[in-house]
Every structure is written in structure tokens, then in C-alpha cells.
Amino acid sequence: DIQMTQSPSTLSASVGDRVTVTCRASQSINNWLAWYQQKPGKAPKLLIYKASSLESGVPSRFSGSGSGTEFTLTISSLQPDDFATYYCQQYNSYSWTFGHGTKVEIK
Amino acid sequence: QVQLVESGGGVVQPGRSLRLSCVASGFNISNYGVHWVRQAPGKGLEWVAVTWYDGSNNWYADSVKGRFTISRDNSKSTLFLEMDSLKVGDTAIYYCARGRNRWFPLDYWGQGTLVTVSS
């Protein structure tokens, strides 16, 4: 299976901060990478697909970049609603895999 | 609107079986891949399995291969997950989720159903 490594595991930030989360794949996944946001007790929500395409209805402060094995999720100006856990996921192989998650906490 | 509603969770002893269901509405399930994803209490997400379109092509995570069987009944807009030889480590919330096609991730999710494997 392709392993997905996210960093950091926890991130403390303030409203208005620029936040970056990194995801590394154990082998090339081309651009078949998604980012999800999950809040406690809720199902995940799709934010980004194909590494950099914004899902419909997702605020433009969210952006994704990268290719091959290195990817980033950036929140340009952190809002109160953005405190949550973020997961990357590869869907290149026949066995899809998630990263372990990055929890964005209030500083 | 698109909805996915899971059911069938509960408490089961190790080694026993359980069958989960997921009823879809608001879209034609036969045009989509439908997945199961699980989340152990306090842990991250783990992709479990997918059934594509007519159900003839199914993929599984190594952790469940040979024990879990995914299937679908398009006439009833329903997805199933038959879980055999359950282990304590299978304890999790099980979500069903929709993927638009092979090259698109999971755009709609259900609310999940909790499976607890315990003696």
C-alpha cells in the first residue's frame, strides 16, 4: 500500500494566520490527492481534489498544491470555523489510503 | 439532495459476523462508486473498500481482504458490507461515501454507524 505521511500532527494557530499542512506519499501518486476537513462527531468534508482543484462551495481561502509525492494544503487566513482535523488521501492505487491527520487548534 | 444513511452497527463478539447497510438517495447509485471508510474511536480515517457501478469490480484494503465483502443492490439504491471473523481492532465508526468516478475522491458521506467488537 502507498503510505501517506502528514505533518505536523498538531498545529496551533490564531485567527487570521496562514496555515500550511504537508502530505508526503511513499511513491508517486501523480496528482490523485484529496484533502478533507473533519470536525468532532461529524463526517469528513471534501475540500480539494486532484491536488489543487477546489470542491464546489469550499471557501477560496483553502488551496492545494504539489505533485508526485509532495503536497500541501494552505489556509490563507484561518477563520474560527476552520479549527478542525485535516486529512490527505491518495486515490492513485487500487487501495486508497489516508494520512494520519493534522489537528488545527486555537493558539 | 444527496443522502447516504448507514445502519446495522452494534456490539458483536470477536469472531462473529455483522452486516452493514447504506441507503442512498438523491442520485443514481449505479453511476457511482460507493465506498466504506472507518474510523476507530479517537483515531484517523481508514479506507475499507469500494464497489464500482454494477458491483462486478470491488477493491479492498489489505486489513480486511478475505474477511469483508462489499456488495450493492442498485435496484434498491443500497450498499452493503458483510463483515466476517470480526476482530477487536475492527471497532470503529463505519461511513459509506460516494465517489463520482474512479478518478474522483469522496464527495458525499453518511453520518456513520458504530461497530463495537468486544467479548
Interface residues (C-beta under 8 A of the other chain):
Chain A: D1 W32 A34 Y36 Q38 A43 P44 K45 L46 Y49 K50 E55 Y87 Q89 Y91 Y94 S95 W96 T97 F98 G99 H100 G101
Chain B: H35 V37 G44 L45 E46 W47 V50 W59 Y60 A61 D62 Y95 A97 G99 W103 F104 P105 L106 D107 W109 G110 Q111 G112
